[in-house]
Amino acid sequence: MRYACAILAMAAGIALMFQIPLLTKAVIDGFVAAPDGTYTLELPERLRSLGAPFGATGLLGQLGLVAVLVILLTAGAGLLQYLRGRWAAQASEGVMRDLRDTLFDHFARLPMRFFDRSNQGDLVQRATSDVETLRVFLAAQVVEISRALLLLGFAVPILFSMNSDYALIALVLMPIVVAYSALFFRQITQRFQAVDEAEGALTAVLQENLTGIRVVRAFGRSAFEEEKFAAANDEHRDTTWSLMRLLSTYWSLSDLLCFAQTGLVLFYGAVFALGGEITVGTWIAFTEYAAMVVWPVRQMGRTLVDASKAGVAMKRVNEILGEPLEEPHDAMAASNVRLAGGLEVEGLSFAFEGGDPVLDGIDLSVAPGETVALVGPPGAGKSVLVELLLRLHDYTEGSIRLDGHELRGLPRALVRRDMAVVLQSPFLYARTIAQNLHMAAEDLTDERIFAATADAAIHESVLGFDLGYETLLGERGVTLSGGQKQRLSIARALLREAPFLVLDDALSAVDLGTEAHILKALRERKGRQTTLIIAHRLSTVRHADQILVLHEGRIVEQGKHAELVAAGGRYAHLWSLQTDLEADLTPTGAER
């Protein structure tokens, strides 16, 4: 609606501006020289009738009338152009706001396999720079296209009504300018595609370097990263330079055509005026109308440039919006089901697309409130099982049931609501400690927060900060140590009070004393939630109700700690190695 109002305001403004050359023509052609050397001004009757009530007669009066009319017309056109810009900006910003919301919502519901194969820097580029390109096009160029068409629509009938031969000369190069712009549009699109892709690659290199800056410096890889960035930067420079060469060629040739058109209007206007075919006023009016039209038509090239950029940007955005979302929730309403913590796994197998099986024939039964531990070497499939429980991936063989409900039939929102998870790499937001904890649940009291952080052995550390729980964390919690990030993530998970608690190697960065404190707190909570612990340090899992030993995607041993140690298998071998190593080392109490 606002776009339509903007175009109407622009049309009205153009109509007002087109009256000014007619006033100029009337003044120039209305001058009459008297025999005594004086001049009089004979304006058309409709203009004299406008000035009569105000006493605008005589030469100065009529000139004053025309000057006032020009000022009023210009002011009216200016106001209408302001409204045009305002309404066009409001319309474009509204459209872009909706697009950003749609894009972010789409990101939030895309399956994990999309992010596994995508470059984060490129995704950021599409969600920011490409959306901004579309905003600029909608705010300025959509209306500019209408402006060029309206100018032609107003000017052509006026020019032909004055003198058809002169009108043909005034418009003779217009088709050439339009055809040249269309040819340019076809060539420029591919160049913009290349520049956008190069910019996305450059953004990805920069984001990756900034995110991993500590690793880069720790391994002395700054020089290598600088070379990698320089290569991406050179590629971006070369593609942009190629684009600029094409743009400079277009602008120079289009300027030549437009100046040639203006020159034709001036030259043939003088010829016609000297030959008596047109008046001097008509010549001046033709020149003004031709200038009003030729440069906006020439600006169609800029419009086509922005249209090319917008087309490439829209294609890149649509590639994301065209990605299929996670399957819709059609089994139950999340508000009607509350899980109790029961878990049954039968014959579960899973493989990533095009890969070998990661899990093969997993069978598991967990009663509500039990603690189950998964151990095994890296790559055994422990974390993949967690991802399947969260429905980050969907299995195709076997069955996972939560309280008797098939996992694939449960809404993802329900499953994730009822699982509190601490992943291998804990993620904290660049907000205060309190704000990070409040993400676990709404309306948390200080007592609940203090109790959870005490159980996670982080409360005293937080109080040691100058601002306590109002301490602002850096991006990804970078201002905390690895152990502090894990403990704060554990506290956040405990605050969820979900039926399932999943700790995926969540104690790997804490010392033995801190680990013992946390495990003791978890044992005291036993029965309140089903706990699934993944760990490499076997001291973490020895009090679990069940311990599963995974190897190459299969459960090779299963039982309690004492049973597995007595069995003398893989678990017993690992336990012997770790206890011997701990006996040889002197505990320092420091976090790794």
C-alpha positions as a printed NumPy array, in Angstrom:
array([[  0.   ,   0.   ,   0.   ],
       [  2.819,   2.408,   0.918],
       [  4.563,   1.637,  -2.365],
       [  1.391,   2.604,  -4.22 ],
       [  1.159,   5.838,  -2.213],
       [  4.817,   6.572,  -2.96 ],
       [  4.258,   6.119,  -6.689],
       [  1.127,   8.286,  -6.633],
       [  2.992,  11.022,  -4.753],
       [  5.829,  10.817,  -7.259],
       [  3.401,  11.03 , -10.202],
       [  1.767,  14.114,  -8.692],
       [  5.179,  15.68 ,  -8.089],
       [  6.256,  15.054, -11.663],
       [  3.015,  16.553, -12.934],
       [  3.75 ,  19.73 , -10.954],
       [  7.356,  19.941, -12.148],
       [  6.257,  19.544, -15.762],
       [  4.275,  22.789, -15.48 ],
       [  7.446,  24.852, -14.919],
       [  8.825,  24.568, -18.513],
       [  5.38 ,  25.581, -19.781],
       [  5.522,  28.707, -17.615],
       [  9.013,  29.435, -18.972],
       [  7.724,  29.068, -22.527],
       [  4.781,  31.34 , -21.821],
       [  7.02 ,  34.092, -20.431],
       [  9.592,  33.942, -23.25 ],
       [  7.014,  33.782, -26.023],
       [  4.806,  36.41 , -24.329],
       [  7.253,  39.293, -24.513],
       [  6.177,  41.97 , -27.016],
       [  8.386,  44.913, -27.949],
       [  6.562,  48.279, -28.289],
       [  7.604,  50.94 , -30.885],
       [  8.921,  53.153, -28.106],
       [ 11.427,  50.474, -27.025],
       [  9.483,  49.206, -24.042],
       [  8.276,  45.663, -23.488],
       [  4.969,  44.201, -22.485],
       [  4.133,  40.661, -21.42 ],
       [  1.114,  38.907, -22.832],
       [  0.546,  35.723, -20.856],
       [ -2.108,  33.17 , -21.823],
       [ -5.601,  33.99 , -20.582],
       [ -5.622,  31.242, -17.93 ],
       [ -2.525,  32.719, -16.3  ],
       [ -3.843,  36.306, -16.451],
       [ -7.083,  35.157, -14.82 ],
       [ -5.083,  33.68 , -11.921],
       [ -3.325,  36.983, -11.269],
       [ -6.27 ,  39.315, -11.801],
       [ -7.761,  38.942,  -8.283],
       [ -4.382,  39.937,  -6.822],
       [ -3.802,  42.889,  -9.147],
       [ -0.978,  41.094, -10.962],
       [ -1.138,  43.169, -14.122],
       [  1.515,  44.851, -16.134],
       [  4.98 ,  43.537, -16.844],
       [  6.271,  43.322, -13.27 ],
       [  2.983,  42.049, -11.9  ],
       [  2.794,  39.205, -14.398],
       [  6.471,  38.304, -13.902],
       [  5.851,  38.248, -10.171],
       [  2.854,  35.98 , -10.715],
       [  4.94 ,  33.522, -12.721],
       [  7.707,  33.585, -10.09 ],
       [  5.212,  32.827,  -7.314],
       [  3.723,  29.977,  -9.353],
       [  7.193,  28.491,  -9.946],
       [  7.946,  28.668,  -6.222],
       [  4.624,  27.061,  -5.301],
       [  5.01 ,  24.314,  -7.91 ],
       [  8.55 ,  23.59 ,  -6.76 ],
       [  7.514,  23.535,  -3.101],
       [  4.575,  21.242,  -3.842],
       [  6.757,  18.906,  -5.881],
       [  9.344,  18.894,  -3.115],
       [  6.755,  17.968,  -0.488],
       [  5.445,  15.177,  -2.677],
       [  8.987,  13.872,  -3.252],
       [  9.521,  13.868,   0.516],
       [  6.343,  11.816,   0.97 ],
       [  7.488,   9.517,  -1.808],
       [ 10.803,   8.878,  -0.045],
       [  9.145,   8.461,   3.341],
       [  6.539,   5.971,   2.152],
       [  9.016,   4.038,   0.016],
       [ 11.418,   3.779,   2.984],
       [  8.639,   2.614,   5.313],
       [  7.516,   0.012,   2.781],
       [ 11.023,  -1.306,   2.123],
       [ 11.931,  -1.427,   5.811],
       [  8.727,  -3.297,   6.584],
       [  9.41 ,  -5.837,   3.847],
       [ 13.006,  -6.293,   4.984],
       [ 11.988,  -6.665,   8.617],
       [  9.626,  -9.459,   7.62 ],
       [ 12.337, -11.045,   5.461],
       [ 14.866, -10.944,   8.317],
       [ 12.311, -12.487,  10.685],
       [ 11.479, -15.166,   8.13 ],
       [ 15.14 , -15.897,   7.486],
       [ 15.999, -16.138,  11.182],
       [ 12.985, -18.361,  11.836],
       [ 14.081, -20.544,   8.921],
       [ 17.591, -20.807,  10.335],
       [ 16.133, -21.848,  13.701],
       [ 14.209, -24.738,  12.125],
       [ 16.706, -26.036,   9.58 ],
       [ 18.027, -29.555,  10.209],
       [ 21.542, -29.99 ,  11.547],
       [ 22.757, -31.571,   8.307],
       [ 22.342, -28.158,   6.657],
       [ 24.693, -26.504,   9.157],
       [ 27.088, -29.451,   8.963],
       [ 27.73 , -28.698,   5.287],
       [ 27.396, -24.892,   5.367],
       [ 29.948, -22.18 ,   6.002],
       [ 28.897, -19.916,   8.867],
       [ 30.598, -16.85 ,   7.368],
       [ 28.673, -17.283,   4.135],
       [ 25.396, -17.691,   6.032],
       [ 26.072, -14.462,   7.944],
       [ 26.843, -12.751,   4.632],
       [ 23.506, -13.847,   3.181],
       [ 21.549, -12.799,   6.265],
       [ 23.142,  -9.338,   6.479],
       [ 24.835,  -8.012,   3.336],
       [ 22.458,  -9.685,   0.871],
       [ 19.401,  -8.551,   2.815],
       [ 20.811,  -5.014,   2.896],
       [ 21.257,  -5.118,  -0.887],
       [ 17.59 ,  -6.003,  -1.25 ],
       [ 16.61 ,  -3.199,   1.131],
       [ 18.516,  -0.607,  -0.882],
       [ 16.905,  -1.793,  -4.11 ],
       [ 13.391,  -1.724,  -2.684],
       [ 13.881,   1.64 ,  -0.992],
       [ 15.287,   3.499,  -3.999],
       [ 15.265,   1.665,  -7.282],
       [ 11.755,   0.191,  -7.372],
       [ 10.359,   3.715,  -7.165],
       [ 13.073,   4.975,  -9.542],
       [ 11.843,   2.607, -12.25 ],
       [  8.367,   4.078, -11.884],
       [  9.867,   7.58 , -11.994],
       [ 11.578,   6.974, -15.352],
       [  8.413,   5.498, -16.836],
       [  6.266,   8.346, -15.516],
       [  8.678,  10.962, -16.874],
       [  8.476,   9.404, -20.31 ],
       [  4.719,   9.094, -19.994],
       [  4.344,  12.802, -19.179],
       [  7.02 ,  14.14 , -21.511],
       [  6.301,  12.315, -24.757],
       [  2.726,  13.629, -25.272],
       [  3.809,  17.192, -24.361],
       [  6.771,  17.127, -26.755],
       [  4.715,  15.791, -29.654],
       [  1.982,  18.348, -28.992],
       [  4.577,  21.119, -29.446],
       [  6.332,  19.813, -32.578],
       [  6.356,  16.203, -33.738],
       [  9.559,  16.449, -35.832],
       [ 11.451,  18.06 , -32.988],
       [ 10.024,  15.484, -30.568],
       [ 11.415,  12.632, -32.673],
       [ 14.862,  14.242, -32.626],
       [ 14.608,  14.797, -28.85 ],
       [ 13.907,  11.087, -28.318],
       [ 15.956,   9.508, -31.126],
       [ 18.738,   8.128, -28.892],
       [ 16.455,   6.914, -26.125],
       [ 15.937,   3.418, -27.606],
       [ 19.719,   3.053, -27.956],
       [ 20.246,   3.992, -24.294],
       [ 17.554,   1.516, -23.18 ],
       [ 18.914,  -1.288, -25.395],
       [ 22.461,  -0.658, -24.168],
       [ 21.255,  -0.77 , -20.557],
       [ 19.474,  -4.08 , -21.159],
       [ 22.615,  -5.591, -22.72 ],
       [ 24.665,  -4.335, -19.804],
       [ 22.196,  -5.879, -17.348],
       [ 22.756,  -9.339, -18.823],
       [ 26.516,  -9.053, -18.487],
       [ 26.645,  -7.523, -15.018],
       [ 24.602, -10.206, -13.226],
       [ 27.333, -12.849, -13.435],
       [ 29.942, -10.356, -12.204],
       [ 27.847,  -9.527,  -9.147],
       [ 27.402, -13.239,  -8.431],
       [ 31.179, -13.672,  -8.442],
       [ 31.717, -10.635,  -6.197],
       [ 29.101, -11.823,  -3.687],
       [ 30.648, -15.285,  -3.523],
       [ 34.124, -13.806,  -3.087],
       [ 32.842, -11.525,  -0.319],
       [ 31.197, -14.489,   1.404],
       [ 34.457, -16.454,   1.276],
       [ 36.351, -13.452,   2.672],
       [ 33.826, -13.078,   5.504],
       [ 34.124, -16.784,   6.307],
       [ 37.926, -16.606,   6.574],
       [ 37.723, -13.531,   8.804],
       [ 35.049, -15.003,  11.086],
       [ 36.904, -18.295,  11.417],
       [ 40.124, -16.485,  12.304],
       [ 38.474, -14.229,  14.898],
       [ 36.629, -17.164,  16.466],
       [ 39.795, -19.246,  16.73 ],
       [ 42.235, -16.431,  17.44 ],
       [ 43.566, -18.125,  20.593],
       [ 44.288, -21.362,  18.737],
       [ 45.942, -19.43 ,  15.911],
       [ 48.288, -17.669,  18.312],
       [ 48.88 , -20.723,  20.473],
       [ 50.148, -22.659,  17.454],
       [ 52.007, -19.721,  15.928],
       [ 49.843, -19.832,  12.789],
       [ 49.351, -16.086,  12.391],
       [ 51.5  , -15.933,   9.251],
       [ 49.583, -18.811,   7.668],
       [ 46.235, -17.19 ,   8.509],
       [ 47.448, -13.88 ,   7.082],
       [ 48.365, -15.608,   3.821],
       [ 44.986, -17.339,   3.709],
       [ 43.183, -14.06 ,   4.299],
       [ 45.366, -12.301,   1.724],
       [ 44.476, -14.947,  -0.879],
       [ 40.756, -14.501,  -0.219],
       [ 41.187, -10.732,  -0.204],
       [ 43.046, -10.833,  -3.539],
       [ 40.246, -12.89 ,  -5.05 ],
       [ 37.688, -10.382,  -3.803],
       [ 39.785,  -7.494,  -5.171],
       [ 40.143,  -9.128,  -8.597],
       [ 36.447,  -9.918,  -8.972],
       [ 35.515,  -6.416,  -7.785],
       [ 38.032,  -4.856, -10.195],
       [ 36.522,  -6.829, -13.063],
       [ 33.101,  -5.523, -12.044],
       [ 34.351,  -1.921, -11.796],
       [ 35.856,  -2.086, -15.307],
       [ 32.51 ,  -3.114, -16.713],
       [ 30.708,  -0.401, -14.748],
       [ 33.109,   2.316, -15.87 ],
       [ 32.615,   1.296, -19.492],
       [ 28.864,   1.502, -19.128],
       [ 28.807,   4.868, -17.385],
       [ 31.194,   6.493, -19.855],
       [ 29.315,   5.294, -22.946],
       [ 25.918,   6.107, -21.444],
       [ 27.154,   9.611, -20.6  ],
       [ 28.306,  10.011, -24.199],
       [ 24.88 ,   8.986, -25.505],
       [ 23.043,  11.31 , -23.112],
       [ 25.248,  14.302, -23.91 ],
       [ 24.815,  13.539, -27.591],
       [ 21.045,  13.543, -27.104],
       [ 21.221,  16.919, -25.33 ],
       [ 23.427,  18.28 , -28.095],
       [ 20.946,  17.189, -30.766],
       [ 18.112,  18.918, -28.906],
       [ 20.067,  22.185, -28.633],
       [ 21.352,  22.163, -32.218],
       [ 18.138,  21.266, -34.018],
       [ 16.145,  23.49 , -31.689],
       [ 18.277,  26.423, -32.798],
       [ 17.815,  25.44 , -36.438],
       [ 14.037,  25.161, -36.075],
       [ 13.834,  28.416, -34.102],
       [ 15.896,  30.327, -36.724],
       [ 13.719,  28.818, -39.447],
       [ 10.564,  29.987, -37.705],
       [  9.197,  26.458, -37.189],
       [  9.175,  26.828, -33.401],
       [  9.358,  29.749, -31.002],
       [ 12.294,  30.426, -28.728],
       [ 10.079,  29.533, -25.778],
       [  9.315,  26.167, -27.34 ],
       [ 13.029,  25.599, -27.876],
       [ 13.78 ,  26.315, -24.193],
       [ 10.873,  24.157, -23.022],
       [ 12.007,  21.287, -25.249],
       [ 15.508,  21.544, -23.8  ],
       [ 14.166,  21.397, -20.226],
       [ 11.858,  18.465, -20.943],
       [ 14.612,  16.552, -22.729],
       [ 16.938,  17.073, -19.737],
       [ 14.188,  15.9  , -17.375],
       [ 13.841,  12.668, -19.335],
       [ 17.275,  11.752, -20.658],
       [ 19.145,  11.628, -17.35 ],
       [ 16.534,   9.531, -15.478],
       [ 16.56 ,   7.151, -18.438],
       [ 20.34 ,   7.084, -18.219],
       [ 19.972,   6.367, -14.485],
       [ 18.106,   3.24 , -15.499],
       [ 21.6  ,   1.814, -15.831],
       [ 22.145,   2.322, -12.104],
       [ 18.735,   0.833, -11.507],
       [ 19.708,  -2.179, -13.581],
       [ 22.971,  -2.448, -11.638],
       [ 21.066,  -2.506,  -8.358],
       [ 18.533,  -4.871,  -9.892],
       [ 21.388,  -7.212, -10.808],
       [ 22.762,  -7.051,  -7.28 ],
       [ 19.292,  -7.538,  -5.828],
       [ 18.653, -10.496,  -8.128],
       [ 21.868, -12.187,  -7.032],
       [ 21.119, -11.395,  -3.372],
       [ 17.568, -12.724,  -3.653],
       [ 18.856, -15.904,  -5.27 ],
       [ 21.284, -16.441,  -2.394],
       [ 18.591, -15.755,   0.202],
       [ 16.138, -18.043,  -1.584],
       [ 18.7  , -20.836,  -1.553],
       [ 18.396, -20.776,   2.234],
       [ 14.621, -20.329,   2.292],
       [ 14.34 , -23.214,  -0.16 ],
       [ 16.087, -25.616,   2.198],
       [ 13.616, -28.109,   3.708],
       [ 12.854, -27.595,   7.384],
       [ 12.821, -30.194,  10.091],
       [  9.724, -32.33 ,   9.69 ],
       [  6.548, -30.695,  11.042],
       [  5.243, -31.756,  14.426],
       [  2.097, -33.733,  13.801],
       [  1.931, -36.336,  16.567],
       [  1.095, -34.56 ,  19.821],
       [  0.769, -31.077,  21.215],
       [  3.718, -30.296,  23.466],
       [  1.446, -28.841,  26.114],
       [ -0.397, -32.165,  26.597],
       [  2.572, -34.456,  27.264],
       [  5.161, -34.431,  30.031],
       [  7.867, -37.057,  29.917],
       [  8.789, -38.937,  33.089],
       [ 12.279, -40.104,  32.083],
       [ 11.823, -43.622,  30.725],
       [ 14.053, -44.572,  27.773],
       [ 14.078, -47.696,  25.611],
       [ 16.351, -48.229,  22.622],
       [ 16.009, -51.287,  20.398],
       [ 18.074, -52.223,  17.356],
       [ 19.165, -48.619,  16.783],
       [ 21.45 , -48.024,  13.807],
       [ 22.463, -44.73 ,  12.264],
       [ 24.802, -43.429,   9.583],
       [ 25.374, -39.925,   8.294],
       [ 24.458, -39.362,   4.675],
       [ 26.902, -41.236,   2.473],
       [ 28.92 , -42.497,   5.449],
       [ 29.52 , -45.743,   7.314],
       [ 27.303, -46.716,  10.27 ],
       [ 28.087, -44.723,  13.415],
       [ 25.71 , -46.727,  15.609],
       [ 24.911, -50.371,  14.944],
       [ 22.295, -52.43 ,  16.798],
       [ 22.129, -50.431,  20.042],
       [ 19.804, -51.866,  22.725],
       [ 19.197, -50.005,  25.97 ],
       [ 16.542, -49.803,  28.684],
       [ 16.531, -47.057,  31.328],
       [ 13.943, -46.621,  34.059],
       [ 12.917, -43.104,  35.135],
       [ 15.399, -41.653,  37.618],
       [ 18.284, -43.996,  36.766],
       [ 21.797, -42.885,  35.909],
       [ 23.332, -44.425,  32.806],
       [ 26.904, -43.89 ,  31.626],
       [ 28.387, -44.279,  28.151],
       [ 32.117, -44.793,  27.808],
       [ 34.362, -45.712,  24.949],
       [ 37.04 , -44.345,  22.656],
       [ 36.479, -41.198,  20.539],
       [ 34.3  , -41.924,  17.517],
       [ 32.495, -44.806,  19.206],
       [ 29.12 , -43.057,  18.705],
       [ 28.427, -41.726,  22.207],
       [ 27.694, -38.122,  21.23 ],
       [ 25.755, -39.241,  18.163],
       [ 23.341, -41.064,  20.448],
       [ 22.76 , -37.771,  22.309],
       [ 22.111, -35.969,  19.006],
       [ 19.556, -38.629,  18.098],
       [ 17.832, -38.237,  21.471],
       [ 17.551, -34.485,  20.835],
       [ 16.253, -35.171,  17.317],
       [ 19.082, -33.151,  15.814],
       [ 19.238, -36.105,  13.433],
       [ 16.564, -38.711,  12.792],
       [ 17.331, -42.417,  12.809],
       [ 16.06 , -44.718,  10.073],
       [ 16.617, -48.149,  11.636],
       [ 15.539, -49.364,  15.038],
       [ 13.497, -47.634,  17.71 ],
       [ 13.913, -45.033,  20.463],
       [ 10.986, -44.694,  22.864],
       [ 10.55 , -42.112,  25.597],
       [  7.979, -43.291,  28.141],
       [  6.639, -45.603,  25.475],
       [  6.318, -42.915,  22.811],
       [  8.305, -43.403,  19.622],
       [ 10.817, -40.55 ,  19.468],
       [ 10.189, -39.805,  15.792],
       [  6.508, -39.266,  16.596],
       [  7.15 , -36.714,  19.319],
       [  7.382, -33.007,  18.511],
       [ 10.934, -31.741,  18.598],
       [  9.854, -28.898,  20.877],
       [  8.579, -31.411,  23.43 ],
       [ 11.717, -33.551,  23.303],
       [ 14.071, -30.588,  23.678],
       [ 11.922, -29.043,  26.386],
       [ 12.227, -32.159,  28.517],
       [ 15.973, -32.667,  28.078],
       [ 18.639, -30.573,  29.777],
       [ 21.923, -31.031,  27.951],
       [ 25.526, -30.021,  28.531],
       [ 27.357, -30.623,  25.268],
       [ 31.05 , -31.394,  24.757],
       [ 31.769, -27.768,  23.867],
       [ 29.605, -25.687,  26.24 ],
       [ 28.221, -22.508,  24.711],
       [ 27.684, -19.35 ,  26.716],
       [ 26.273, -16.081,  25.397],
       [ 28.05 , -12.739,  25.565],
       [ 25.768, -11.639,  28.394],
       [ 25.96 , -11.621,  32.166],
       [ 26.276, -14.832,  34.166],
       [ 22.777, -14.302,  35.533],
       [ 21.315, -13.851,  32.066],
       [ 22.977, -17.059,  30.879],
       [ 21.47 , -18.931,  33.803],
       [ 18.02 , -17.423,  33.276],
       [ 17.917, -19.019,  29.828],
       [ 17.226, -22.309,  31.581],
       [ 13.783, -21.317,  32.806],
       [ 11.571, -18.324,  33.456],
       [ 10.972, -16.778,  36.882],
       [ 14.055, -18.249,  38.534],
       [ 14.598, -17.178,  42.132],
       [ 17.988, -16.352,  43.567],
       [ 17.653, -19.327,  45.908],
       [ 17.261, -21.748,  43.006],
       [ 20.156, -20.182,  41.125],
       [ 22.458, -20.302,  44.148],
       [ 21.507, -23.922,  44.857],
       [ 22.193, -25.006,  41.265],
       [ 25.499, -23.159,  41.05 ],
       [ 26.529, -24.607,  44.419],
       [ 25.777, -28.135,  43.142],
       [ 27.832, -27.338,  40.034],
       [ 30.705, -26.   ,  42.205],
       [ 30.669, -22.599,  40.497],
       [ 28.905, -20.421,  43.09 ],
       [ 32.044, -19.462,  45.002],
       [ 33.894, -18.687,  41.772],
       [ 31.105, -16.355,  40.664],
       [ 31.093, -14.543,  43.993],
       [ 34.815, -14.004,  43.532],
       [ 34.192, -11.82 ,  40.475],
       [ 33.888,  -8.074,  41.101],
       [ 30.33 ,  -7.977,  39.751],
       [ 29.334, -11.452,  40.871],
       [ 26.386, -12.79 ,  38.881],
       [ 26.244,  -9.537,  36.898],
       [ 29.678, -10.198,  35.414],
       [ 29.548,  -9.812,  31.647],
       [ 30.999, -12.783,  29.773],
       [ 32.878, -12.446,  26.524],
       [ 31.7  , -14.064,  23.304],
       [ 31.187, -17.807,  23.862],
       [ 32.132, -17.243,  27.514],
       [ 35.746, -16.613,  26.552],
       [ 36.46 , -14.736,  29.802],
       [ 35.94 , -17.955,  31.796],
       [ 38.263, -20.936,  32.026],
       [ 37.274, -24.225,  30.423],
       [ 36.261, -25.706,  33.762],
       [ 34.251, -22.633,  34.725],
       [ 32.352, -22.76 ,  31.425],
       [ 31.541, -26.433,  31.972],
       [ 30.395, -25.866,  35.558],
       [ 28.251, -22.877,  34.615],
       [ 26.682, -24.948,  31.809],
       [ 25.967, -27.739,  34.287],
       [ 24.262, -25.249,  36.633],
       [ 22.146, -23.989,  33.734],
       [ 21.129, -27.556,  32.891],
       [ 20.219, -28.313,  36.518],
       [ 17.971, -25.236,  36.592],
       [ 15.919, -26.701,  33.751],
       [ 14.705, -29.491,  36.099],
       [ 13.941, -31.539,  33.007],
       [ 13.055, -35.248,  33.152],
       [ 16.306, -36.035,  31.319],
       [ 19.769, -34.675,  32.162],
       [ 22.497, -35.369,  29.584],
       [ 26.143, -34.629,  30.393],
       [ 28.27 , -35.124,  27.297],
       [ 31.853, -35.195,  28.586],
       [ 30.816, -32.259,  30.773],
       [ 33.453, -32.816,  33.497],
       [ 36.521, -33.195,  31.317],
       [ 37.95 , -29.766,  32.261],
       [ 37.502, -29.92 ,  36.055],
       [ 39.879, -31.344,  38.648],
       [ 39.155, -34.479,  40.626],
       [ 38.019, -32.639,  43.743],
       [ 35.526, -30.509,  41.818],
       [ 34.359, -33.58 ,  39.929],
       [ 33.724, -35.412,  43.19 ],
       [ 31.686, -32.461,  44.518],
       [ 29.5  , -32.336,  41.399],
       [ 28.98 , -36.097,  41.27 ],
       [ 28.016, -36.126,  44.952],
       [ 25.428, -33.408,  44.245],
       [ 24.081, -35.423,  41.319],
       [ 23.773, -38.542,  43.493],
       [ 21.807, -36.533,  46.042],
       [ 19.415, -35.583,  43.24 ],
       [ 19.051, -39.23 ,  42.214],
       [ 15.507, -40.151,  41.306],
       [ 14.513, -36.633,  40.334],
       [ 15.572, -37.091,  36.697],
       [ 17.063, -39.657,  34.395],
       [ 20.75 , -38.886,  33.931],
       [ 22.847, -39.891,  30.938],
       [ 26.589, -39.334,  31.431],
       [ 29.171, -39.567,  28.658],
       [ 32.731, -39.565,  29.919],
       [ 36.29 , -40.65 ,  29.199],
       [ 37.369, -40.411,  32.868],
       [ 35.938, -43.561,  34.441],
       [ 35.88 , -42.072,  37.944],
       [ 33.023, -39.95 ,  36.646],
       [ 30.782, -42.948,  35.933],
       [ 31.603, -45.571,  38.568],
       [ 28.446, -44.837,  40.602],
       [ 26.106, -45.112,  37.591],
       [ 23.261, -47.658,  37.655],
       [ 24.351, -48.883,  34.235],
       [ 27.583, -48.455,  32.307],
       [ 27.649, -49.112,  28.57 ],
       [ 30.975, -49.577,  26.821],
       [ 30.773, -48.613,  23.138],
       [ 33.263, -49.588,  20.462],
       [ 32.825, -48.85 ,  16.756],
       [ 29.142, -48.07 ,  17.228],
       [ 28.297, -51.233,  19.19 ],
       [ 27.735, -51.969,  22.882],
       [ 30.51 , -54.412,  23.731],
       [ 30.07 , -54.435,  27.533],
       [ 27.255, -53.494,  29.886],
       [ 26.813, -53.563,  33.661],
       [ 27.729, -51.83 ,  36.923],
       [ 31.218, -50.622,  37.707],
       [ 32.181, -53.524,  39.944],
       [ 30.804, -56.07 ,  37.487],
       [ 32.727, -54.621,  34.573],
       [ 35.979, -54.396,  36.524],
       [ 35.578, -58.023,  37.571],
       [ 34.839, -59.089,  33.991],
       [ 38.353, -58.107,  32.921],
       [ 37.293, -56.647,  29.553],
       [ 37.832, -53.264,  27.896],
       [ 36.358, -51.342,  30.807],
       [ 38.579, -53.126,  33.313],
       [ 41.644, -52.41 ,  31.169],
       [ 40.782, -48.69 ,  30.963],
       [ 40.091, -48.562,  34.709],
       [ 43.452, -50.125,  35.465],
       [ 45.291, -47.68 ,  33.209],
       [ 43.559, -44.627,  34.693],
       [ 43.955, -45.665,  38.334],
       [ 47.64 , -46.455,  37.804],
       [ 48.164, -43.079,  36.103],
       [ 46.36 , -41.188,  38.867],
       [ 48.46 , -42.972,  41.46 ],
       [ 51.643, -41.849,  39.713],
       [ 50.539, -38.214,  39.468],
       [ 50.401, -35.726,  42.309],
       [ 47.004, -33.947,  42.269],
       [ 47.361, -30.208,  41.944],
       [ 43.706, -29.258,  42.38 ],
       [ 44.01 , -27.1  ,  39.306],
       [ 41.643, -27.248,  36.398],
       [ 43.073, -28.441,  33.119]])
